[in-house]
Amino acid sequence: MAKVFYIPYAKYELQSELNQENLMAKISGQISNHDLIGELTAKNKRKFSGSINKTTGEFQIRKRLNYRNNFNPTLCGQIVKEENGSNISITLKLPTLGYIFLTIFCIIWILFGFLNINTLEDLMWPVGGLAFVYTLTFFGFNMGAGLALDTLYELINSP
């Protein structure tokens, strides 16, 4: 469902026929937070981790994945009441530390990679490394974003 190009960041809007209170209750029912020991030992891990503010409708959640994905996006948004249902505005983004790590890593990679370029073949290492990091980020973010949006869409549209 989600396809993000260039920068791992996107905005979406979803519609639901449920009213704001029922929708917030349904989403908060699928959010669980555990400490480190709880994450390793809990048998009932719900679909999302994060939080939702039941008075304003603002939320910040992440999809629980069965595999390790360092580029799993955070879904930040707000549930707004409408005449015949609710509108959910969502912003998909990496955690702030993810953006910082990628920026620092790419800057260091560029600095050290472009210092010793004598021939055109020497250019392959820094350019190839940046392409690999971008591809890894692109596919990891899109994979996590697609699963998160699909799960949220099924959750808000199921009876």
N, C-alpha and C positions, 0 to 999 in steps of 0.2 A: 504494500500500500504506500509506503513512504519511499520516495526517491529524492535524495538530496545531492546536489552537485556543488562542486567547488569548495564550499566551507561547510563543516558539519553543524548546520543550524537551519531550522525550518519553523514555519508557523502554519498551523492548521486550525480549522474550525469544524466541530462535529455538532450535529443536531440530535436531540433525543426527545421522545414523546413524554418521558418521565418528568415530573416536576422537580424543582431544585432540591428539596429536602430528601425525596426518595432517591434521587440520583447520588447525592452526597453520601447517604447511608449505604447505598449499594457499592460505591467505590471504596468507602472507608472499611466496609466489610471484607474487602480483598487486599487490604494493606496490613502488613505485619512487620514489626521491627523487633529485632532480637539483638542482644549483645553478642560478642564473639562466641562465647560458649553456647549461647542459645542458637546461634546460626548453625553450629556444628551438630547440635543434639536435637533440635526441634523437629518433630515429625510433621507438624501442620504448618508448613510454610505457605503463605498465601501468594497470590500472583504478583503483588507489588510490594515494595518497601518504600517508605516515605511518610508523608503527613498530609492531612487535609484540614483546613480551618472550616469548621462547620458553621461559623457565623458569616464569613465573607465569601465562602465558596472557593477560596484560593487553595491550590494544591501543588505539591512538588513530590513526584513519585518516580520510581525506577522499576522497570520490569525485572522480575527475578528470572534469570536464565539458568538452564541446566548445564551450561558450559561457561568457561571463563571468557569474558569479552571486556577488555579494558576500554573500549570505546562505546559502551552501553550508554545510550543517551538518558538524560533526565527530562522528564515531562513536567514542565511548569505551566500552570494555567489557572483558569478561573471558570467556575460554573455560574452562568447568569440566567436568571429566571426570565422566561418569555411567556407570551399569551398562551400558547399551546405546546408547552414543553420547556426545554432548556437548551441553551447554547453553551458549548464548551470550547473556549479558545485555548489552544495548546501551543507552547513553544518547546521545540525539541532542541536540546543543546548538550554539549559535553559538560562534564563537571569543570569548574574553573581550573582546577589543578591539571586537568587533561589538556586544556588550551595552553597553559603555561609550560607544561612539559614538552608539548609538540613544538612550540615556538622556540624554546631554548635548545632543544635537540636539533632542530633544523638550522638554527643559526650556527651552532657549533659545527655541525656537519658541513655547512657551506664554508665556514672559515678554514677549517682544516683540510677540506677537500680541494679548495681552489688555491691553496698556498703553493702546491707543488705541481702545477700544470705546465708541462713542457711541450707535450704533443696533444693531438686531438684524442688519442686513446686515453690519456690521463683524465680527460673530462668525463669519461664513462663512469668512473667510480662515484663522484659526488652527484651527478645527475641521476644515475641509477639508484643510488641510495635514497635520494629525495623522492623519486618516483615510487620506490618500494614503500616508504613511510606513508606517502599520500594514498597509495592503493590500499594499504592495510587499514588506514584510518577510514577511508571511503567505504570499503566493504564492511568493516566492523560496525561503523555507525549506522549504515543503511540496514544491515541485518537486525541490529538491536531495535532501531526505530520502527522497522516494519512489524516486528513481533509485538512491540509495545503498543503501537497504534491498532493493530488487528485485535489484540486482547482487549484493549479499552473499548473499541468499537463493538465487539461482541458483548462485552459487559453492559454497556449502556443501552443496547438494543435488544437484549434478551428479556423475555417476560418475567 
